[in-house]
Protein backbone atom coordinates (compact mmCIF):
# COMPACT_ATOMS: atom_id res chain seq x y z
CA UNK A 1 0.00 0.00 0.00
CA UNK A 2 1.30 3.43 -0.88
CA UNK A 3 2.15 5.68 2.11
CA UNK A 4 -0.43 8.31 1.16
CA UNK A 5 -3.24 5.74 0.90
CA UNK A 6 -2.14 4.03 4.13
CA UNK A 7 -2.17 7.37 5.91
CA UNK A 8 -5.67 8.13 4.64
CA UNK A 9 -6.95 4.76 5.88
CA UNK A 10 -5.43 5.38 9.31
CA UNK A 11 -6.89 8.87 9.46
CA UNK A 12 -10.36 7.62 8.60
CA UNK A 13 -10.14 4.76 11.06
CA UNK A 14 -8.99 6.77 14.04
CA UNK A 15 -11.26 9.71 13.28
CA UNK A 16 -14.27 7.39 13.47
CA UNK A 17 -15.16 8.21 9.86
CA UNK A 18 -14.70 4.68 8.57
CA UNK A 19 -17.99 3.40 7.22
CA UNK A 20 -19.43 -0.08 7.60
CA UNK A 21 -19.65 -2.16 4.45
CA UNK A 22 -23.03 -2.03 2.67
CA UNK A 23 -25.67 -4.49 3.90
CA UNK A 24 -24.13 -4.73 7.37
CA UNK A 25 -24.83 -3.14 10.74
CA UNK A 26 -22.30 -1.63 13.08
CA UNK A 27 -22.47 -2.52 16.79
CA UNK A 28 -23.73 1.02 17.43
CA UNK A 29 -26.55 0.58 14.91
CA UNK A 30 -27.55 -2.74 16.44
CA UNK A 31 -27.69 -1.15 19.89
CA UNK A 32 -29.84 1.67 18.49
CA UNK A 33 -32.38 -0.84 17.18
CA UNK A 34 -31.53 -0.94 13.49
CA UNK A 35 -32.20 -4.12 11.49
CA UNK A 36 -31.36 -5.08 7.92
CA UNK A 37 -34.14 -5.43 5.36
CA UNK A 38 -31.69 -6.85 2.81
CA UNK A 39 -28.74 -9.09 3.62
CA UNK A 40 -26.89 -8.45 0.36
CA UNK A 41 -27.30 -12.05 -0.82
CA UNK A 42 -30.94 -13.16 -0.79
CA UNK A 43 -34.51 -11.87 -0.84
CA UNK A 44 -35.18 -13.19 2.65
CA UNK A 45 -37.53 -10.72 4.31
CA UNK A 46 -39.32 -9.80 1.06
CA UNK A 47 -42.35 -11.17 -0.77
CA UNK A 48 -44.63 -10.18 -3.61
CA UNK A 49 -47.56 -7.80 -3.46
CA UNK A 50 -50.49 -10.10 -2.73
CA UNK A 51 -48.12 -13.03 -3.21
CA UNK A 52 -46.23 -15.22 -0.72
CA UNK A 53 -42.91 -15.04 -2.58
CA UNK A 54 -41.00 -12.27 -4.35
CA UNK A 55 -41.53 -11.94 -8.07
CA UNK A 56 -38.87 -14.16 -9.72
CA UNK A 57 -37.62 -11.22 -11.79
CA UNK A 58 -35.95 -9.66 -8.73
CA UNK A 59 -32.30 -10.64 -8.43
CA UNK A 60 -29.22 -9.92 -6.36
CA UNK A 61 -26.05 -8.87 -8.19
CA UNK A 62 -22.85 -7.70 -6.47
CA UNK A 63 -24.65 -7.05 -3.19
CA UNK A 64 -27.49 -5.03 -4.74
CA UNK A 65 -31.15 -5.86 -5.26
CA UNK A 66 -32.93 -4.99 -8.49
CA UNK A 67 -35.80 -6.06 -10.78
CA UNK A 68 -35.90 -7.34 -14.30
CA UNK A 69 -37.47 -4.20 -15.81
CA UNK A 70 -39.46 -6.20 -18.35
CA UNK A 71 -41.11 -8.74 -16.08
CA UNK A 72 -40.94 -7.93 -12.37
CA UNK A 73 -43.77 -6.76 -10.16
CA UNK A 74 -43.08 -4.75 -7.02
CA UNK A 75 -41.79 -6.48 -3.89
CA UNK A 76 -42.83 -5.66 -0.32
CA UNK A 77 -41.27 -6.31 3.07
CA UNK A 78 -42.73 -9.26 4.94
CA UNK A 79 -43.04 -7.13 8.06
CA UNK A 80 -45.16 -4.02 8.58
CA UNK A 81 -43.91 -0.79 10.10
CA UNK A 82 -45.65 2.22 11.62
CA UNK A 83 -43.26 4.89 12.88
CA UNK A 84 -39.76 4.21 11.60
CA UNK A 85 -36.53 5.49 10.15
CA UNK A 86 -35.57 3.82 6.86
CA UNK A 87 -32.11 4.20 5.36
CA UNK A 88 -31.26 2.90 1.89
CA UNK A 89 -28.95 3.40 -1.05
CA UNK A 90 -30.21 3.53 -4.62
CA UNK A 91 -28.88 4.05 -8.09
CA UNK A 92 -30.90 4.54 -11.23
CA UNK A 93 -30.23 4.02 -14.91
CA UNK A 94 -30.12 6.91 -17.37
CA UNK A 95 -33.61 8.47 -17.56
CA UNK A 96 -34.80 5.76 -15.17
CA UNK A 97 -37.73 5.87 -12.76
CA UNK A 98 -38.63 3.91 -9.61
CA UNK A 99 -39.79 4.47 -6.06
CA UNK A 100 -39.93 3.34 -2.44
CA UNK A 101 -43.37 3.18 -0.84
CA UNK A 102 -44.27 2.83 2.83
CA UNK A 103 -47.45 2.01 4.81
CA UNK A 104 -48.43 -0.22 1.89
CA UNK A 105 -51.50 -2.38 2.46
CA UNK A 106 -52.77 -5.08 0.15
CA UNK A 107 -55.81 -3.21 -1.11
CA UNK A 108 -56.20 -2.21 -4.72
CA UNK A 109 -54.11 -3.42 -7.63
CA UNK A 110 -50.75 -1.67 -7.06
CA UNK A 111 -48.54 -0.74 -4.13
CA UNK A 112 -48.77 3.00 -4.92
CA UNK A 113 -52.55 2.93 -4.49
CA UNK A 114 -52.04 2.79 -0.72
CA UNK A 115 -48.39 3.66 -0.05
CA UNK A 116 -46.97 7.19 -0.26
CA UNK A 117 -43.96 7.12 -2.58
CA UNK A 118 -40.43 8.44 -2.16
CA UNK A 119 -39.66 9.07 -5.80
CA UNK A 120 -36.49 7.66 -7.37
CA UNK A 121 -35.58 9.27 -10.68
CA UNK A 122 -32.91 10.47 -13.02
CA UNK A 123 -34.05 14.09 -12.95
CA UNK A 124 -32.86 14.54 -16.53
CA UNK A 125 -36.08 12.71 -17.37
CA UNK A 126 -37.75 16.12 -17.17
CA UNK A 127 -40.59 15.59 -14.69
CA UNK A 128 -42.09 18.59 -12.92
CA UNK A 129 -40.77 19.28 -9.39
CA UNK A 130 -43.38 17.23 -7.52
CA UNK A 131 -42.25 14.16 -9.46
CA UNK A 132 -38.49 14.60 -9.09
CA UNK A 133 -36.13 12.47 -7.02
CA UNK A 134 -36.90 12.36 -3.28
CA UNK A 135 -40.29 14.04 -3.75
CA UNK A 136 -43.42 12.64 -2.20
CA UNK A 137 -44.52 11.61 -5.65
CA UNK A 138 -47.00 14.04 -7.24
CA UNK A 139 -47.66 15.80 -3.91
CA UNK A 140 -44.59 17.53 -2.41
CA UNK A 141 -41.55 18.72 -4.36
CA UNK A 142 -38.01 18.49 -2.94
CA UNK A 143 -36.50 21.75 -1.76
CA UNK A 144 -33.50 21.21 -4.05
CA UNK A 145 -31.92 18.67 -6.36
CA UNK A 146 -29.41 16.60 -4.38
CA UNK A 147 -29.12 13.70 -6.81
CA UNK A 148 -25.93 12.13 -8.08
CA UNK A 149 -25.58 11.18 -11.76
CA UNK A 150 -27.20 7.97 -13.06
CA UNK A 151 -25.16 4.90 -12.15
CA UNK A 152 -23.87 6.41 -8.89
CA UNK A 153 -25.16 5.46 -5.46
CA UNK A 154 -27.46 7.89 -3.65
CA UNK A 155 -28.25 7.77 0.07
CA UNK A 156 -31.97 7.97 0.80
CA UNK A 157 -33.75 8.23 4.13
CA UNK A 158 -37.40 8.30 5.19
CA UNK A 159 -38.44 9.20 8.74
CA UNK A 160 -42.04 8.70 9.88
CA UNK A 161 -42.88 9.84 13.41
CA UNK A 162 -46.43 10.51 14.61
CA UNK A 163 -47.59 11.28 11.05
CA UNK A 164 -44.74 13.74 10.47
CA UNK A 165 -42.63 12.54 7.56
CA UNK A 166 -39.22 13.63 6.31
CA UNK A 167 -37.47 12.69 3.06
CA UNK A 168 -33.69 12.96 3.00
CA UNK A 169 -31.31 12.64 0.07
CA UNK A 170 -27.53 12.53 0.28
CA UNK A 171 -27.44 14.09 3.73
CA UNK A 172 -30.00 16.86 3.15
CA UNK A 173 -33.62 17.03 4.28
CA UNK A 174 -35.49 17.93 1.10
CA UNK A 175 -39.17 17.23 1.89
CA UNK A 176 -41.38 17.21 5.00
CA UNK A 177 -45.12 16.90 5.42
CA UNK A 178 -47.78 15.71 7.85
CA UNK A 179 -49.94 12.73 6.89
CA UNK A 180 -53.62 13.54 7.30
CA UNK A 181 -53.12 17.29 7.71
CA UNK A 182 -55.48 19.70 5.90
CA UNK A 183 -52.69 20.57 3.46
CA UNK A 184 -51.94 16.92 2.79
CA UNK A 185 -55.60 16.07 2.26
CA UNK A 186 -56.05 19.01 -0.13
CA UNK A 187 -53.09 17.90 -2.23
CA UNK A 188 -54.33 14.31 -2.34
CA UNK A 189 -57.82 15.49 -3.35
CA UNK A 190 -56.32 17.39 -6.30
CA UNK A 191 -54.21 14.43 -7.45
CA UNK A 192 -54.73 11.02 -9.04
CA UNK A 193 -54.61 9.48 -5.57
CA UNK A 194 -58.10 10.84 -4.84
CA UNK A 195 -59.53 7.83 -6.70
CA UNK A 196 -58.09 5.40 -4.13
CA UNK A 197 -59.62 5.85 -0.66
CA UNK A 198 -56.97 3.52 0.78
CA UNK A 199 -54.14 5.91 -0.15
CA UNK A 200 -52.14 6.95 2.94
CA UNK A 201 -54.94 5.56 5.11
CA UNK A 202 -53.00 3.00 7.15
CA UNK A 203 -51.06 3.74 10.33
CA UNK A 204 -48.64 0.95 9.44
CA UNK A 205 -47.83 -1.18 6.43
CA UNK A 206 -45.18 -2.74 4.25
CA UNK A 207 -42.16 -1.14 2.61
CA UNK A 208 -42.35 -1.58 -1.19
CA UNK A 209 -39.68 -1.38 -3.89
CA UNK A 210 -41.06 -0.44 -7.28
CA UNK A 211 -40.31 -1.76 -10.73
CA UNK A 212 -41.27 1.05 -13.11
CA UNK A 213 -39.76 -0.61 -16.18
CA UNK A 214 -36.22 0.76 -15.78
CA UNK A 215 -32.97 -0.56 -14.34
CA UNK A 216 -32.72 0.36 -10.66
CA UNK A 217 -30.68 -1.07 -7.79
CA UNK A 218 -31.03 -0.97 -4.01
CA UNK A 219 -28.64 -1.88 -1.22
CA UNK A 220 -27.94 -1.17 2.46
CA UNK A 221 -31.67 -1.22 3.24
CA UNK A 222 -31.98 -0.88 7.00
CA UNK A 223 -34.83 0.18 9.26
CA UNK A 224 -35.24 1.30 12.85
CA UNK A 225 -38.75 1.17 14.34
CA UNK A 226 -39.53 4.30 16.38
CA UNK A 227 -41.59 4.30 19.56
Secondary structure, DSSP 8 states (H G I E B T S, - for coil): --HHHHHHHHHHHHHT-----TT---HHHHHTT-EES--SS--TTEEETTSSS--TT-EEETTEEE--TTT---EEESS-BSSEEEEEEEEE-TT-EEEEEEEE-S-SSSGGGTSEEEEEE-GGG---GGGSTTSBTTTB--SS-----TTS-EEEEEEEETTEEEEEETTEEEEEEETTSHHHHHHHHTSGGGG-TTTT--SSBEEEE---SS-EEEEEEEEEE--
